[in-house]
Amino acid sequence: MEIKRYKLQFYGSVQGVGFRYTANHAANMYGLTGYVKNEYDGSVSCEVQGDSDSIEAFIKTLNNGRYIDISHVDKTVIPVIEDERSFDIRY
C-alpha cells in the first residue's frame, strides 16, 4: 500500500458549515494524517496523507457533508511527511 500526500484546496460553501470538524472526523475514520485550515479568501486548505483509496473516501465524505457544498477542489501531489501521526485543525 503506497502512501501519498495531497494538498487540497476546497472552494464553495466550505466555511462556517462545520467543514474542518467534518474533515477531522473523516480523516480519523480513514486513518489519515495532515491538517485542515480556513483561508482568508473563503476557501479551505488541507494536506492529507495516506493510501489513495482512503483519501478518495475522505473527499467523498466531505462532499456528502450536511451543509457543505464544494464547488471545486484543486488537488496537488506533494512530498510525504515521514512520521506524521495525526490530523489537526489549524487556526
The first five atom37 places (N, CA, C, CB, O) and aatype in JSON, in Angstrom:
{
  "aatype": [12, 6, 9, 11, 1, 18, 11, 10, 5, 13, 18, 7, 15, 19, 5, 7, 19, 7, 13, 1, 18, 16, 0, 2, 8, 0, 0, 2, 12, 18, 7, 10, 16, 7, 18, 19, 11, 2, 6, 18, 3, 7, 15, 19, 15, 4, 6, 19, 5, 7, 3, 15, 3, 15, 9, 6, 0, 13, 9, 11, 16, 10, 2, 2, 7, 1, 18, 9, 3, 9, 15, 8, 19, 3, 11, 16, 19, 9, 14, 19, 9, 6, 3, 6, 1, 15, 13, 3, 9, 1, 18],
  "atom_mask": [
    [1, 1, 1, 1, 1],
    [1, 1, 1, 1, 1],
    [1, 1, 1, 1, 1],
    [1, 1, 1, 1, 1],
    [1, 1, 1, 1, 1],
    [1, 1, 1, 1, 1],
    [1, 1, 1, 1, 1],
    [1, 1, 1, 1, 1],
    [1, 1, 1, 1, 1],
    [1, 1, 1, 1, 1],
    [1, 1, 1, 1, 1],
    [1, 1, 1, 0, 1],
    [1, 1, 1, 1, 1],
    [1, 1, 1, 1, 1],
    [1, 1, 1, 1, 1],
    [1, 1, 1, 0, 1],
    [1, 1, 1, 1, 1],
    [1, 1, 1, 0, 1],
    [1, 1, 1, 1, 1],
    [1, 1, 1, 1, 1],
    [1, 1, 1, 1, 1],
    [1, 1, 1, 1, 1],
    [1, 1, 1, 1, 1],
    [1, 1, 1, 1, 1],
    [1, 1, 1, 1, 1],
    [1, 1, 1, 1, 1],
    [1, 1, 1, 1, 1],
    [1, 1, 1, 1, 1],
    [1, 1, 1, 1, 1],
    [1, 1, 1, 1, 1],
    [1, 1, 1, 0, 1],
    [1, 1, 1, 1, 1],
    [1, 1, 1, 1, 1],
    [1, 1, 1, 0, 1],
    [1, 1, 1, 1, 1],
    [1, 1, 1, 1, 1],
    [1, 1, 1, 1, 1],
    [1, 1, 1, 1, 1],
    [1, 1, 1, 1, 1],
    [1, 1, 1, 1, 1],
    [1, 1, 1, 1, 1],
    [1, 1, 1, 0, 1],
    [1, 1, 1, 1, 1],
    [1, 1, 1, 1, 1],
    [1, 1, 1, 1, 1],
    [1, 1, 1, 1, 1],
    [1, 1, 1, 1, 1],
    [1, 1, 1, 1, 1],
    [1, 1, 1, 1, 1],
    [1, 1, 1, 0, 1],
    [1, 1, 1, 1, 1],
    [1, 1, 1, 1, 1],
    [1, 1, 1, 1, 1],
    [1, 1, 1, 1, 1],
    [1, 1, 1, 1, 1],
    [1, 1, 1, 1, 1],
    [1, 1, 1, 1, 1],
    [1, 1, 1, 1, 1],
    [1, 1, 1, 1, 1],
    [1, 1, 1, 1, 1],
    [1, 1, 1, 1, 1],
    [1, 1, 1, 1, 1],
    [1, 1, 1, 1, 1],
    [1, 1, 1, 1, 1],
    [1, 1, 1, 0, 1],
    [1, 1, 1, 1, 1],
    [1, 1, 1, 1, 1],
    [1, 1, 1, 1, 1],
    [1, 1, 1, 1, 1],
    [1, 1, 1, 1, 1],
    [1, 1, 1, 1, 1],
    [1, 1, 1, 1, 1],
    [1, 1, 1, 1, 1],
    [1, 1, 1, 1, 1],
    [1, 1, 1, 1, 1],
    [1, 1, 1, 1, 1],
    [1, 1, 1, 1, 1],
    [1, 1, 1, 1, 1],
    [1, 1, 1, 1, 1],
    [1, 1, 1, 1, 1],
    [1, 1, 1, 1, 1],
    [1, 1, 1, 1, 1],
    [1, 1, 1, 1, 1],
    [1, 1, 1, 1, 1],
    [1, 1, 1, 1, 1],
    [1, 1, 1, 1, 1],
    [1, 1, 1, 1, 1],
    [1, 1, 1, 1, 1],
    [1, 1, 1, 1, 1],
    [1, 1, 1, 1, 1],
    [1, 1, 1, 1, 1]
  ],
  "atom_positions": [
    [[0.85, -1.18, 0.0], [0.0, 0.0, 0.0], [0.9, 1.25, 0.0], [-0.97, 0.0, 1.24], [1.65, 1.49, 0.94]],
    [[0.79, 2.01, -1.07], [1.63, 3.21, -1.22], [0.98, 4.41, -0.53], [1.86, 3.52, -2.72], [-0.21, 4.68, -0.7]],
    [[1.78, 5.11, 0.27], [1.32, 6.3, 0.96], [1.56, 7.52, 0.07], [2.04, 6.47, 2.34], [2.64, 7.68, -0.5]],
    [[0.54, 8.37, -0.03], [0.62, 9.59, -0.82], [0.21, 10.77, 0.06], [-0.29, 9.5, -2.09], [-0.42, 10.6, 1.11]],
    [[0.59, 11.95, -0.38], [0.18, 13.18, 0.31], [-0.31, 14.17, -0.74], [1.36, 13.8, 1.16], [0.33, 14.37, -1.77]],
    [[-1.45, 14.78, -0.46], [-2.03, 15.76, -1.37], [-2.27, 17.07, -0.65], [-3.34, 15.22, -1.96], [-2.63, 17.11, 0.53]],
    [[-2.07, 18.15, -1.38], [-2.52, 19.48, -0.96], [-3.86, 19.67, -1.65], [-1.47, 20.64, -1.34], [-3.94, 19.64, -2.87]],
    [[-4.91, 19.88, -0.86], [-6.26, 20.07, -1.39], [-6.72, 21.48, -1.06], [-7.24, 19.01, -0.81], [-6.52, 21.96, 0.05]],
    [[-7.34, 22.13, -2.03], [-7.94, 23.45, -1.81], [-9.41, 23.32, -2.19], [-7.2, 24.57, -2.65], [-9.74, 23.07, -3.34]],
    [[-10.28, 23.51, -1.2], [-11.72, 23.37, -1.4], [-12.37, 24.73, -1.56], [-12.35, 22.6, -0.23], [-12.09, 25.66, -0.79]],
    [[-13.24, 24.86, -2.56], [-13.97, 26.09, -2.83], [-15.47, 25.81, -2.78], [-13.57, 26.69, -4.2], [-15.91, 24.68, -2.99]],
    [[-16.24, 26.84, -2.51], [-17.69, 26.71, -2.42], [-18.15, 27.18, -1.06], [0.0, 0.0, 0.0], [-17.54, 28.06, -0.45]],
    [[-19.22, 26.58, -0.57], [-19.73, 26.88, 0.77], [-19.01, 25.94, 1.74], [-21.3, 26.71, 0.86], [-19.52, 24.88, 2.11]],
    [[-17.79, 26.36, 2.15], [-16.93, 25.48, 2.93], [-16.47, 26.09, 4.25], [-15.73, 25.09, 2.12], [-15.79, 25.43, 5.04]],
    [[-16.84, 27.34, 4.51], [-16.52, 27.94, 5.81], [-17.81, 28.23, 6.55], [-15.67, 29.24, 5.64], [-18.81, 28.63, 5.95]],
    [[-17.79, 28.02, 7.88], [-18.98, 28.27, 8.69], [-20.02, 27.17, 8.61], [0.0, 0.0, 0.0], [-21.17, 27.37, 9.01]],
    [[-19.63, 26.01, 8.09], [-20.58, 24.9, 7.91], [-20.09, 23.6, 8.56], [-20.82, 24.66, 6.42], [-20.62, 22.53, 8.28]],
    [[-19.08, 23.71, 9.44], [-18.54, 22.52, 10.11], [-17.57, 21.73, 9.26], [0.0, 0.0, 0.0], [-17.31, 20.56, 9.54]],
    [[-17.02, 22.35, 8.23], [-16.14, 21.65, 7.3], [-14.9, 21.09, 8.0], [-15.71, 22.59, 6.17], [-14.58, 19.92, 7.84]],
    [[-14.21, 21.93, 8.79], [-12.97, 21.48, 9.43], [-13.23, 20.33, 10.4], [-12.3, 22.64, 10.18], [-12.43, 19.39, 10.48]],
    [[-14.32, 20.4, 11.13], [-14.64, 19.33, 12.08], [-15.03, 18.04, 11.35], [-15.78, 19.76, 13.02], [-14.68, 16.94, 11.79]],
    [[-15.75, 18.19, 10.25], [-16.08, 17.02, 9.43], [-14.82, 16.41, 8.84], [-17.06, 17.41, 8.31], [-14.68, 15.19, 8.81]],
    [[-13.9, 17.26, 8.38], [-12.63, 16.77, 7.82], [-11.82, 16.04, 8.89], [-11.81, 17.94, 7.24], [-11.24, 14.99, 8.62]],
    [[-11.77, 16.59, 10.08], [-11.03, 15.95, 11.17], [-11.62, 14.59, 11.49], [-11.02, 16.85, 12.43], [-10.89, 13.61, 11.65]],
    [[-12.93, 14.52, 11.59], [-13.61, 13.25, 11.89], [-13.36, 12.23, 10.77], [-15.12, 13.48, 12.08], [-13.04, 11.07, 11.05]],
    [[-13.51, 12.66, 9.52], [-13.31, 11.75, 8.38], [-11.87, 11.27, 8.3], [-13.7, 12.45, 7.06], [-11.62, 10.09, 8.04]],
    [[-10.92, 12.16, 8.53], [-9.51, 11.77, 8.49], [-9.22, 10.71, 9.54], [-8.58, 12.99, 8.69], [-8.53, 9.73, 9.27]],
    [[-9.74, 10.91, 10.74], [-9.53, 9.92, 11.8], [-10.24, 8.61, 11.48], [-10.04, 10.46, 13.15], [-9.72, 7.53, 11.78]],
    [[-11.41, 8.69, 10.87], [-12.16, 7.49, 10.49], [-11.39, 6.65, 9.47], [-13.53, 7.89, 9.93], [-11.42, 5.42, 9.53]],
    [[-10.68, 7.32, 8.54], [-9.96, 6.61, 7.48], [-8.47, 6.44, 7.77], [-10.13, 7.33, 6.18], [-7.73, 5.96, 6.91]],
    [[-8.01, 6.84, 8.96], [-6.62, 6.65, 9.34], [-5.65, 7.56, 8.59], [0.0, 0.0, 0.0], [-4.52, 7.16, 8.31]],
    [[-6.09, 8.77, 8.26], [-5.26, 9.71, 7.52], [-4.6, 10.72, 8.46], [-6.09, 10.44, 6.46], [-5.07, 10.95, 9.57]],
    [[-3.51, 11.32, 7.99], [-2.84, 12.37, 8.75], [-2.82, 13.65, 7.92], [-1.4, 11.93, 9.14], [-3.11, 13.63, 6.73]],
    [[-2.46, 14.76, 8.56], [-2.35, 16.05, 7.88], [-3.01, 17.13, 8.69], [0.0, 0.0, 0.0], [-2.98, 17.13, 9.92]],
    [[-3.62, 18.09, 7.96], [-4.3, 19.19, 8.64], [-5.33, 19.82, 7.72], [-3.28, 20.25, 9.11], [-5.34, 19.58, 6.51]],
    [[-6.2, 20.64, 8.31], [-7.2, 21.42, 7.57], [-7.2, 22.83, 8.16], [-8.63, 20.76, 7.64], [-7.03, 23.0, 9.36]],
    [[-7.4, 23.84, 7.28], [-7.32, 25.23, 7.73], [-8.17, 26.14, 6.85], [-5.86, 25.71, 7.72], [-8.16, 26.01, 5.63]],
    [[-8.92, 27.06, 7.48], [-9.65, 28.08, 6.74], [-8.67, 29.08, 6.15], [-10.69, 28.8, 7.64], [-7.65, 29.39, 6.78]],
    [[-8.96, 29.58, 4.95], [-8.13, 30.6, 4.3], [-8.92, 31.91, 4.23], [-7.69, 30.14, 2.88], [-10.15, 31.91, 4.29]],
    [[-8.2, 33.01, 4.11], [-8.82, 34.34, 4.09], [-9.72, 34.57, 2.89], [-7.75, 35.39, 4.13], [-10.62, 35.41, 2.94]],
    [[-9.49, 33.84, 1.79], [-10.31, 34.03, 0.58], [-11.62, 33.26, 0.63], [-9.52, 33.6, -0.64], [-12.37, 33.27, -0.35]],
    [[-11.92, 32.58, 1.74], [-13.17, 31.83, 1.88], [-13.03, 30.36, 1.53], [0.0, 0.0, 0.0], [-13.98, 29.59, 1.7]],
    [[-11.87, 29.96, 1.04], [-11.63, 28.54, 0.74], [-11.1, 27.85, 1.99], [-10.63, 28.38, -0.44], [-10.85, 28.48, 3.01]],
    [[-10.94, 26.53, 1.89], [-10.34, 25.74, 2.96], [-9.19, 24.95, 2.36], [-11.39, 24.79, 3.64], [-9.37, 24.27, 1.35]],
    [[-8.01, 25.04, 2.98], [-6.87, 24.26, 2.52], [-6.7, 23.04, 3.42], [-5.58, 25.11, 2.5], [-7.07, 23.06, 4.59]],
    [[-6.13, 22.01, 2.84], [-5.97, 20.75, 3.56], [-4.77, 20.01, 2.99], [-7.26, 19.87, 3.46], [-4.59, 19.97, 1.77]],
    [[-3.97, 19.45, 3.85], [-2.98, 18.47, 3.42], [-3.4, 17.16, 4.05], [-1.51, 18.88, 3.84], [-3.69, 17.09, 5.24]],
    [[-3.43, 16.12, 3.22], [-3.9, 14.83, 3.7], [-2.95, 13.75, 3.21], [-5.36, 14.54, 3.23], [-2.52, 13.77, 2.05]],
    [[-2.63, 12.81, 4.08], [-1.67, 11.76, 3.77], [-2.22, 10.4, 4.16], [-0.34, 12.02, 4.5], [-2.77, 10.21, 5.24]],
    [[-2.05, 9.45, 3.24], [-2.49, 8.08, 3.48], [-2.55, 7.34, 2.16], [0.0, 0.0, 0.0], [-1.97, 7.79, 1.17]],
    [[-3.24, 6.21, 2.13], [-3.36, 5.46, 0.87], [-4.44, 6.11, 0.0], [-3.7, 3.96, 1.14], [-5.35, 6.77, 0.51]],
    [[-4.32, 5.92, -1.31], [-5.2, 6.58, -2.28], [-6.68, 6.31, -2.03], [-4.84, 6.15, -3.68], [-7.5, 7.22, -2.12]],
    [[-7.04, 5.06, -1.73], [-8.45, 4.72, -1.52], [-9.02, 5.47, -0.32], [-8.6, 3.21, -1.31], [-10.15, 5.96, -0.38]],
    [[-8.25, 5.56, 0.76], [-8.72, 6.27, 1.95], [-8.85, 7.76, 1.69], [-7.76, 6.04, 3.13], [-9.78, 8.4, 2.19]],
    [[-7.94, 8.33, 0.91], [-8.02, 9.75, 0.58], [-9.25, 10.03, -0.28], [-6.74, 10.21, -0.15], [-9.94, 11.03, -0.07]],
    [[-9.53, 9.17, -1.24], [-10.73, 9.34, -2.06], [-12.0, 9.21, -1.21], [-10.76, 8.31, -3.22], [-12.96, 9.95, -1.42]],
    [[-12.02, 8.28, -0.27], [-13.16, 8.13, 0.63], [-13.32, 9.37, 1.51], [-13.0, 6.86, 1.51], [-14.44, 9.8, 1.79]],
    [[-12.21, 9.95, 1.95], [-12.2, 11.19, 2.73], [-12.87, 12.32, 1.95], [-10.76, 11.58, 3.12], [-13.73, 13.02, 2.48]],
    [[-12.48, 12.5, 0.69], [-13.04, 13.56, -0.15], [-14.54, 13.32, -0.38], [-12.29, 13.64, -1.49], [-15.34, 14.25, -0.36]],
    [[-14.89, 12.06, -0.61], [-16.31, 11.73, -0.83], [-17.13, 12.03, 0.42], [-16.46, 10.24, -1.22], [-18.25, 12.54, 0.32]],
    [[-16.6, 11.73, 1.59], [-17.28, 12.02, 2.85], [-17.51, 13.52, 3.0], [-16.47, 11.48, 4.04], [-18.58, 13.95, 3.43]],
    [[-16.51, 14.32, 2.64], [-16.66, 15.77, 2.72], [-17.74, 16.26, 1.75], [-15.32, 16.47, 2.42], [-18.53, 17.14, 2.09]],
    [[-17.76, 15.69, 0.55], [-18.77, 16.06, -0.44], [-20.19, 15.75, 0.04], [-18.51, 15.35, -1.75], [-21.14, 16.4, -0.38]],
    [[-20.33, 14.76, 0.92], [-21.63, 14.36, 1.42], [-22.01, 15.05, 2.72], [-21.66, 12.88, 1.63], [-23.04, 14.73, 3.32]],
    [[-21.19, 16.02, 3.17], [-21.47, 16.74, 4.4], [-22.8, 17.46, 4.34], [0.0, 0.0, 0.0], [-23.2, 17.95, 3.28]],
    [[-23.48, 17.54, 5.45], [-24.85, 18.06, 5.51], [-24.99, 19.49, 4.98], [-25.34, 18.01, 6.93], [-25.87, 19.76, 4.17]],
    [[-24.14, 20.4, 5.41], [-24.24, 21.8, 4.99], [-23.12, 22.2, 4.04], [-24.23, 22.72, 6.19], [-23.1, 23.32, 3.54]],
    [[-22.2, 21.3, 3.8], [-21.03, 21.56, 2.96], [-21.45, 21.48, 1.48], [-19.88, 20.56, 3.26], [-22.11, 20.53, 1.06]],
    [[-21.04, 22.48, 0.71], [-21.31, 22.49, -0.73], [-20.0, 22.84, -1.45], [-22.46, 23.51, -1.09], [-19.68, 24.01, -1.63]],
    [[-19.27, 21.82, -1.86], [-17.98, 22.0, -2.53], [-18.24, 22.22, -4.02], [-17.04, 20.77, -2.3], [-18.84, 21.38, -4.68]],
    [[-17.79, 23.36, -4.53], [-17.96, 23.64, -5.95], [-16.75, 23.19, -6.77], [-18.2, 25.12, -6.17], [-16.88, 22.86, -7.95]],
    [[-15.57, 23.18, -6.15], [-14.35, 22.84, -6.87], [-13.26, 22.43, -5.88], [-13.87, 24.03, -7.75], [-13.19, 22.97, -4.77]],
    [[-12.41, 21.48, -6.27], [-11.28, 21.07, -5.46], [-10.03, 21.08, -6.33], [-11.51, 19.66, -4.84], [-9.99, 20.45, -7.39]],
    [[-9.0, 21.8, -5.89], [-7.68, 21.72, -6.52], [-6.9, 20.66, -5.75], [-6.93, 23.11, -6.52], [-6.86, 20.68, -4.52]],
    [[-6.28, 19.73, -6.47], [-5.58, 18.6, -5.84], [-4.17, 18.5, -6.42], [-6.37, 17.26, -6.06], [-4.01, 18.32, -7.63]],
    [[-3.16, 18.61, -5.56], [-1.77, 18.58, -5.98], [-1.01, 17.54, -5.16], [-1.11, 19.97, -5.84], [-1.14, 17.52, -3.93]],
    [[-0.23, 16.7, -5.81], [0.62, 15.74, -5.1], [1.8, 16.5, -4.5], [1.11, 14.6, -6.06], [2.45, 17.3, -5.19]],
    [[2.08, 16.26, -3.23], [3.22, 16.87, -2.54], [4.0, 15.77, -1.82], [2.75, 17.99, -1.54], [3.49, 14.66, -1.67]],
    [[5.23, 16.07, -1.37], [6.03, 15.04, -0.7], [5.41, 14.54, 0.6], [7.42, 15.57, -0.41], [4.81, 15.3, 1.36]],
    [[5.56, 13.25, 0.83], [5.08, 12.6, 2.06], [5.92, 13.11, 3.23], [5.17, 11.04, 1.95], [7.12, 13.31, 3.11]],
    [[5.27, 13.32, 4.37], [5.96, 13.69, 5.6], [6.1, 12.43, 6.45], [5.2, 14.84, 6.39], [5.11, 11.9, 6.96]],
    [[7.33, 11.96, 6.59], [7.59, 10.75, 7.37], [7.25, 11.01, 8.85], [9.08, 10.31, 7.22], [7.45, 12.11, 9.35]],
    [[6.76, 10.0, 9.51], [6.49, 10.02, 10.95], [5.38, 10.98, 11.38], [7.74, 10.37, 11.67], [5.27, 11.28, 12.57]],
    [[4.57, 11.46, 10.45], [3.41, 12.26, 10.84], [2.4, 11.31, 11.48], [2.78, 13.03, 9.61], [2.16, 10.22, 10.95]],
    [[1.8, 11.71, 12.6], [0.97, 10.79, 13.36], [-0.48, 11.2, 13.53], [1.56, 10.6, 14.67], [-1.29, 10.4, 14.01]],
    [[-0.85, 12.44, 13.16], [-2.21, 12.89, 13.46], [-2.74, 13.81, 12.37], [-2.25, 13.62, 14.81], [-2.01, 14.23, 11.47]],
    [[-4.02, 14.11, 12.47], [-4.69, 15.08, 11.6], [-5.16, 16.19, 12.52], [-5.88, 14.43, 10.78], [-5.82, 15.93, 13.53]],
    [[-4.83, 17.44, 12.17], [-5.1, 18.58, 13.04], [-5.95, 19.63, 12.36], [-3.81, 19.2, 13.51], [-5.93, 19.77, 11.13]],
    [[-6.7, 20.37, 13.16], [-7.38, 21.57, 12.7], [-6.46, 22.72, 13.04], [-8.81, 21.73, 13.35], [-6.09, 22.9, 14.2]],
    [[-6.11, 23.51, 12.04], [-5.25, 24.67, 12.26], [-6.08, 25.93, 12.18], [-4.1, 24.71, 11.25], [-7.05, 26.01, 11.43]],
    [[-5.66, 26.92, 12.96], [-6.38, 28.19, 13.02], [-5.52, 29.33, 12.56], [-6.87, 28.46, 14.42], [-5.97, 30.48, 12.54]]
  ]
}
